[in-house]
Structures are given as C-alpha cells and as structure tokens.
C-alpha cells in the first residue's frame, strides 16, 4: 500500500503564492505519472496539473502561466503564483503506477481571500 502525504496548503491573499508538496510514503520504482486535482465546494473535481514520465507537464487552462508542476523521483510539487479566489479548493495529489494502479492523497485545503 502506498500513501501520498501532502503539505503546503493554507490561507493566502489574492495575488500571493503557495507551494504544495506530495511525497509517496515509500520508495516506488515505477511511478508513471503524478499530479494534482482540486475540488471546490459544489463543483466537480478537476485536473489541475499532471506530469507523466517521458512527457511534458499538462495544465488546466485556468492555471496556465500561474502554476508550475515539477517532480523529483517520488515527490511532486505544485508552485502556485498569482493566486485568485477561484483557486480556493481542496487539492489532492495523485500517483499512477506503471501497472495503472492509482493512488490519491487525503487532500490539502487552499484558501485564497480577496
């Protein structure tokens, strides 16, 4: 069993920055992809950013130019700049193994005040 441990959420004013981190609880040889979803109250979960081995990162249109995803082995980061109130959500880290087994973190709250 793999656990994904997220950190870095919090409260920030509009225009500010936060950096989310997500680390796998144990060393995994073959993670194929890692990234972040988010879910705001009353809304469906949406893919924010993902990074797949051998491919470049993908971003939701709403965050392009403001968010940057990066990965170092079994840890994935999401640098969020120029935050807006509409970025307020619970952010969930995910990992997909080469076997296509998927894992999801517990979530970390990001709140952007106007």
C-alpha positions as CSV (number, residue, x, y, z in Angstrom):
1,X,0.0,0.0,0.0
2,X,1.2,3.5,-0.9
3,X,0.3,6.6,0.9
4,X,0.6,10.1,-0.5
5,X,1.4,12.8,2.0
6,X,0.5,16.3,1.0
7,X,1.7,19.5,2.6
8,X,1.8,23.3,1.9
9,X,-1.8,24.3,1.8
10,X,-3.1,27.3,3.7
11,X,-4.7,30.7,3.6
12,X,-3.2,33.4,1.3
13,X,-4.4,36.7,-0.1
14,X,-5.2,37.1,-3.8
15,X,-2.0,37.6,-5.8
16,X,0.0,35.5,-3.3
17,X,1.8,32.2,-3.7
18,X,1.8,28.8,-2.2
19,X,3.8,25.7,-2.9
20,X,2.3,22.3,-2.4
21,X,4.3,19.1,-1.9
22,X,3.3,15.5,-2.1
23,X,5.6,12.6,-1.2
24,X,5.0,8.9,-1.5
25,X,5.3,7.0,1.8
26,X,7.8,4.5,0.4
27,X,10.1,4.3,-2.5
28,X,8.3,3.2,-5.6
29,X,10.2,2.0,-8.6
30,X,7.7,2.7,-11.3
31,X,5.5,5.7,-10.9
32,X,4.3,6.6,-14.3
33,X,2.5,9.9,-13.5
34,X,1.9,12.3,-10.6
35,X,-0.1,15.4,-10.4
36,X,-2.8,17.4,-8.7
37,X,-6.6,17.5,-8.8
38,X,-8.7,20.1,-7.0
39,X,-12.3,20.2,-5.8
40,X,-14.1,23.4,-4.8
41,X,-17.4,23.3,-2.8
42,X,-20.3,22.4,-5.0
43,X,-18.1,21.7,-8.0
44,X,-16.7,18.6,-9.7
45,X,-13.1,17.6,-9.2
46,X,-10.9,18.9,-11.9
47,X,-7.4,18.1,-13.1
48,X,-5.1,21.0,-12.3
49,X,-1.7,19.7,-13.5
50,X,0.0,16.4,-14.2
51,X,3.4,15.2,-15.2
52,X,4.0,11.8,-16.9
53,X,7.3,10.1,-17.3
54,X,8.7,10.8,-20.8
55,X,6.2,13.7,-21.4
56,X,6.0,17.3,-20.6
57,X,3.6,18.7,-18.0
58,X,-0.1,19.3,-18.7
59,X,-2.1,22.1,-17.1
60,X,-5.7,23.1,-16.9
61,X,-6.3,26.2,-19.0
62,X,-7.4,28.1,-15.8
63,X,-3.9,27.8,-14.3
64,X,-1.6,28.0,-17.3
65,X,1.1,30.7,-16.7
66,X,0.4,30.8,-13.0
67,X,1.1,27.2,-11.7
68,X,4.2,25.1,-12.3
69,X,4.4,21.4,-11.6
70,X,7.6,19.6,-11.0
71,X,8.7,16.2,-9.9
72,X,11.7,14.7,-8.1
73,X,11.5,10.9,-8.0
74,X,8.6,10.1,-5.8
75,X,7.8,13.7,-4.8
76,X,5.7,16.1,-6.8
77,X,5.4,19.8,-6.3
78,X,2.9,22.5,-7.4
79,X,4.1,26.1,-7.3
80,X,1.1,28.3,-7.4
81,X,1.6,32.0,-8.1
82,X,-0.8,34.9,-8.7
83,X,-3.5,33.0,-6.8
84,X,-7.1,34.0,-7.3
85,X,-10.1,33.4,-5.0
86,X,-11.4,30.9,-7.6
87,X,-8.4,28.8,-6.9
88,X,-9.9,28.1,-3.5
89,X,-10.4,24.3,-3.2
90,X,-9.1,21.1,-1.6
91,X,-6.1,20.0,-3.6
92,X,-5.4,16.3,-4.0
93,X,-2.2,14.7,-5.1
94,X,-2.4,11.5,-7.3
95,X,0.1,8.9,-8.5
96,X,-0.3,6.4,-11.2
97,X,2.0,3.4,-11.3
98,X,3.2,1.7,-14.4
99,X,0.7,-1.1,-13.6
100,X,-2.0,1.6,-13.8
101,X,-2.8,1.3,-10.1
102,X,-3.9,4.8,-8.9
103,X,-3.5,6.4,-5.6
104,X,-5.0,9.6,-4.2
105,X,-3.9,11.7,-1.3
106,X,-6.1,12.9,1.6
107,X,-6.1,16.5,0.3
108,X,-4.9,19.8,1.5
109,X,-7.0,23.0,1.7
110,X,-6.0,26.1,-0.2
111,X,-8.0,29.2,0.5
112,X,-7.4,32.5,-1.4
113,X,-9.0,35.6,0.1
114,X,-10.0,38.5,-2.0
